[in-house]
Amino acid sequence: MPFYDYSVWIDCPQDIALVSAKKRDVNEVELFGDDDTSLLWDTVWGPNDSDYFEQFRPDLLATVLVEPQF
């Protein structure tokens, strides 16, 4: 079994990822209630994503690196 452990990293700039996440979550009232998820993305989740990337560099650990054109 040559690829028992296979990982893919999609290299997306943080600002584009945050815009996409905010658009996705704006209609998730069932999941988040009436909370403003945009604020959470700006103050908690976005910074956590940046910290994780800097600490673990998943782009360097992935089997495949996908670099889409934005």
Backbone bond lengths (Angstrom), bond angles and torsions (degrees), N, CA, C in turn:
res aa  C-N    CA-C-N  psi(-1)  N-CA   C-N-CA  omega(-1)  CA-C   N-CA-C  phi
1 M - - - 1.448 - - 1.533 108.02 -
2 P 1.318 119.39 97.29 1.457 121.55 -172.54 1.530 115.04 -70.41
3 F 1.343 118.55 -28.54 1.458 119.81 -177.49 1.522 111.50 -122.92
4 Y 1.294 115.70 66.00 1.453 120.48 175.94 1.525 109.82 -70.54
5 D 1.314 116.16 -36.24 1.462 122.69 179.25 1.524 107.72 -120.35
6 Y 1.315 116.91 108.15 1.460 122.31 -175.55 1.515 107.73 -134.64
7 S 1.316 116.93 126.71 1.462 119.61 -179.47 1.525 110.18 -130.76
8 V 1.338 114.21 149.84 1.461 121.50 -179.65 1.525 107.96 -126.45
9 W 1.312 116.48 132.82 1.454 121.71 174.06 1.513 107.67 -114.77
10 I 1.334 116.14 123.98 1.464 120.57 174.84 1.515 106.56 -96.44
11 D 1.313 115.96 113.89 1.453 122.27 -174.11 1.526 109.72 -80.37
12 C 1.316 115.56 96.91 1.460 122.52 -177.97 1.522 108.52 -118.72
13 P 1.326 117.73 128.05 1.470 119.30 178.26 1.535 111.18 -57.88
14 Q 1.304 116.32 143.51 1.463 122.58 -176.20 1.533 111.87 -55.42
15 D 1.320 118.16 -41.49 1.467 119.30 -177.25 1.528 111.48 -65.29
16 I 1.317 118.05 -37.85 1.464 121.61 177.19 1.524 110.46 -69.09
17 A 1.319 116.77 -41.06 1.467 120.61 178.84 1.528 111.14 -62.31
18 L 1.330 117.36 -40.34 1.468 120.44 -179.97 1.522 111.62 -66.43
19 V 1.314 117.83 -41.80 1.466 121.10 177.94 1.526 109.75 -61.07
20 S 1.314 116.27 -45.10 1.465 121.01 179.68 1.530 111.57 -62.82
21 A 1.314 117.08 -44.12 1.465 121.41 -179.92 1.527 111.32 -63.58
22 K 1.326 116.73 -41.47 1.470 120.38 179.24 1.524 110.69 -64.67
23 K 1.316 117.39 -42.15 1.469 120.51 178.05 1.520 111.10 -62.77
24 R 1.329 115.81 -41.31 1.465 120.50 -179.82 1.524 111.06 -63.51
25 D 1.322 116.82 -43.89 1.460 121.55 -171.79 1.524 114.15 -81.83
26 V 1.321 118.30 -14.63 1.464 120.05 -176.40 1.526 111.79 -61.26
27 N 1.303 117.82 -28.01 1.461 121.00 -179.71 1.525 113.55 -100.11
28 E 1.311 118.39 9.87 1.463 122.35 -177.72 1.526 111.75 -95.63
29 V 1.326 116.41 51.17 1.460 120.74 -178.55 1.531 110.93 -61.78
30 E 1.335 117.34 -34.88 1.466 120.62 179.84 1.522 111.44 -62.11
31 L 1.328 115.69 -34.74 1.462 120.39 -177.47 1.527 111.96 -82.95
32 F 1.322 117.25 -42.17 1.466 121.41 -172.84 1.524 114.13 -108.93
33 G 1.315 118.41 -3.62 1.458 120.14 -175.55 1.517 109.34 71.44
34 D 1.310 116.29 -146.39 1.461 120.62 -179.34 1.527 112.61 -92.25
35 D 1.318 117.36 8.92 1.459 121.09 -178.36 1.523 110.78 -63.08
36 D 1.307 115.71 148.80 1.460 121.31 176.64 1.531 107.85 -84.22
37 T 1.327 116.86 96.86 1.458 119.94 -178.36 1.513 112.23 -67.14
38 S 1.330 116.67 -22.79 1.466 120.15 177.38 1.531 110.37 -59.06
39 L 1.315 115.65 -42.40 1.469 120.27 177.61 1.524 110.98 -63.64
40 L 1.331 116.87 -41.61 1.460 119.96 177.84 1.524 111.71 -63.36
41 W 1.342 117.44 -39.79 1.464 119.92 177.54 1.526 111.04 -63.52
42 D 1.339 116.62 -38.58 1.468 119.99 -178.21 1.518 113.29 -74.61
43 T 1.331 116.92 -33.25 1.467 119.28 -171.74 1.527 115.05 -106.05
44 V 1.338 117.59 -22.65 1.468 119.83 -175.84 1.521 111.38 -123.31
45 W 1.333 116.16 -67.01 1.464 120.01 -170.35 1.524 113.01 -66.86
46 G 1.326 118.06 -42.45 1.466 120.45 178.94 1.524 112.14 -61.63
47 P 1.348 117.75 -51.95 1.460 119.25 176.61 1.531 113.19 -59.53
48 N 1.347 117.26 -36.41 1.469 119.79 177.15 1.526 110.91 -63.73
49 D 1.332 116.92 -41.21 1.463 120.43 177.21 1.524 111.16 -60.47
50 S 1.323 116.09 -43.90 1.475 120.56 179.29 1.524 111.51 -62.88
51 D 1.332 116.06 -44.04 1.468 120.20 178.78 1.521 111.38 -62.10
52 Y 1.332 116.54 -43.51 1.467 120.94 179.22 1.524 110.44 -60.41
53 F 1.331 116.14 -45.53 1.459 120.20 -179.37 1.530 111.13 -60.58
54 E 1.312 116.62 -46.37 1.463 120.48 -178.88 1.526 112.04 -65.21
55 Q 1.315 117.42 -37.23 1.465 120.65 -177.11 1.531 112.32 -76.85
56 F 1.324 117.71 -41.67 1.469 120.58 -170.87 1.525 114.75 -108.94
57 R 1.330 118.14 -14.41 1.473 123.05 179.53 1.527 112.20 43.10
58 P 1.333 117.47 64.02 1.464 120.30 -179.43 1.530 113.11 -61.49
59 D 1.324 117.28 -23.07 1.466 119.83 177.90 1.526 111.56 -65.50
60 L 1.316 116.41 -30.19 1.465 120.32 179.71 1.531 112.23 -84.96
61 L 1.320 117.25 -18.14 1.461 121.75 -178.41 1.528 113.10 -93.75
62 A 1.318 117.16 -16.55 1.462 120.83 -175.25 1.525 111.68 -70.69
63 T 1.325 113.86 149.18 1.471 120.57 174.85 1.527 110.12 -68.35
64 V 1.333 115.22 -39.45 1.460 121.96 -179.19 1.516 109.50 -128.76
65 L 1.315 116.89 136.10 1.454 123.35 175.88 1.518 108.20 -112.03
66 V 1.336 116.03 118.53 1.462 121.29 178.18 1.524 107.66 -101.90
67 E 1.318 115.68 125.14 1.463 120.83 -179.36 1.525 109.67 -119.35
68 P 1.366 115.95 85.87 1.464 118.70 -178.07 1.526 111.18 -70.57
69 Q 1.312 115.21 158.15 1.464 121.24 176.29 1.528 108.44 -91.54
70 F 1.327 116.50 118.32 1.460 120.47 179.92 1.508 109.78 -102.91
